[in-house]
């Protein structure tokens, strides 16, 4: 059974897109008028950029599964890696790391993978290597969001890339989240990571395409 999250109604989607893009669109509209009046041929450049900005910041509706035992994808993209690692910042235990690569054509909004409360936030400055590089996670700019649900800890990470160089996170410690709720955006290719309990059941594989708030990454342990 799926449900529509409050952030996925039409008015809310349009409002968020406009809030994120109005300054870009205003600048491009002004540039379009200026070029059209003086160099009409070149006015196509800001017109195409105007369309691209709307495309990049799009916020499509999602059917969000209602089952609290499910772990949802925090982002659109392709599964880059699935591995067991020790997570030392928040979970402080063995975890399963699921890395997702976002190309410039993916939706770049990040969503909460499950219902819970934000218990940890940490921003780490860094570099801007292409997000598909294996060591990008270790040295790129990164934002950590630790979430607790029914006593189980997971963590979401936003990672910048070569083109996407600005992380925006709209939640902080103490924030109660619903599954699939929008929590931030990485502006202009990037990456997202999920750190899950080691005994979670993983339902995706490397190379698989996923959709934020909709694709089921796995099932939490000890929840029937």
ChimeraX attribute file (.defattr): number of C-alpha atoms within 10 A of each C-alpha:
attribute: neighborCount
match mode: 1-to-1
recipient: residues
	/A:1	7
	/A:2	11
	/A:3	14
	/A:4	14
	/A:5	19
	/A:6	13
	/A:7	16
	/A:8	20
	/A:9	13
	/A:10	12
	/A:11	9
	/A:12	14
	/A:13	17
	/A:14	14
	/A:15	12
	/A:16	14
	/A:17	17
	/A:18	16
	/A:19	11
	/A:20	16
	/A:21	17
	/A:22	13
	/A:23	11
	/A:24	14
	/A:25	19
	/A:26	12
	/A:27	12
	/A:28	21
	/A:29	17
	/A:30	12
	/A:31	15
	/A:32	23
	/A:33	15
	/A:34	13
	/A:35	17
	/A:36	15
	/A:37	10
	/A:38	11
	/A:39	12
	/A:40	12
	/A:41	10
	/A:42	12
	/A:43	19
	/A:44	14
	/A:45	13
	/A:46	20
	/A:47	16
	/A:48	12
	/A:49	16
	/A:50	19
	/A:51	12
	/A:52	13
	/A:53	18
	/A:54	17
	/A:55	14
	/A:56	18
	/A:57	22
	/A:58	20
	/A:59	21
	/A:60	12
	/A:61	16
	/A:62	19
	/A:63	15
	/A:64	24
	/A:65	22
	/A:66	17
	/A:67	14
	/A:68	18
	/A:69	18
	/A:70	22
	/A:71	29
	/A:72	27
	/A:73	29
	/A:74	33
	/A:75	32
	/A:76	26
	/A:77	27
	/A:78	20
	/A:79	23
	/A:80	22
	/A:81	16
	/A:82	18
	/A:83	11
	/A:84	14
	/A:85	14
	/A:86	14
	/A:87	18
	/A:88	10
	/A:89	12
	/A:90	18
	/A:91	20
	/A:92	10
	/A:93	14
	/A:94	16
	/A:95	22
	/A:96	22
	/A:97	21
	/A:98	23
	/A:99	24
	/A:100	30
	/A:101	27
	/A:102	28
	/A:103	20
	/A:104	16
	/A:105	13
	/A:106	20
	/A:107	22
	/A:108	28
	/A:109	22
	/A:110	25
	/A:111	25
	/A:112	26
	/A:113	32
	/A:114	28
	/A:115	23
	/A:116	23
	/A:117	20
	/A:118	22
	/A:119	18
	/A:120	17
	/A:121	18
	/A:122	14
	/A:123	14
	/A:124	11
	/A:125	11
	/A:126	15
	/A:127	16
	/A:128	20
	/A:129	21
	/A:130	20
	/A:131	26
	/A:132	20
	/A:133	11
	/A:134	11
	/A:135	11
	/A:136	22
	/A:137	24
	/A:138	11
	/A:139	15
	/A:140	24
	/A:141	21
	/A:142	24
	/A:143	19
	/A:144	21
	/A:145	23
	/A:146	23
	/A:147	28
	/A:148	19
	/A:149	17
	/A:150	11
	/A:151	8
	/A:152	15
	/A:153	20
	/A:154	26
	/A:155	26
	/A:156	26
	/A:157	22
	/A:158	29
	/A:159	31
	/A:160	32
	/A:161	30
	/A:162	16
	/A:163	17
	/A:164	23
	/A:165	18
	/A:166	17
	/A:167	18
	/A:168	14
	/A:169	18
	/A:170	9
	/A:171	16
	/A:172	16
	/A:173	14
	/A:174	12
	/A:175	13
	/A:176	15
	/A:177	21
	/A:178	19
	/A:179	24
	/A:180	31
	/A:181	21
	/A:182	25
	/A:183	18
	/A:184	17
	/A:185	21
	/A:186	25
	/A:187	20
	/A:188	22
	/A:189	24
	/A:190	31
	/A:191	30
	/A:192	29
	/A:193	24
	/A:194	26
	/A:195	25
	/A:196	30
	/A:197	21
	/A:198	18
	/A:199	13
	/A:200	17
	/A:201	16
	/A:202	17
	/A:203	11
	/A:204	16
	/A:205	14
	/A:206	13
	/A:207	13
	/A:208	11
	/A:209	15
	/A:210	22
	/A:211	19
	/A:212	25
	/A:213	28
	/A:214	23
	/A:215	23
	/A:216	20
	/A:217	26
	/A:218	18
	/A:219	21
	/A:220	23
	/A:221	15
	/A:222	9
	/A:223	10
	/A:224	7
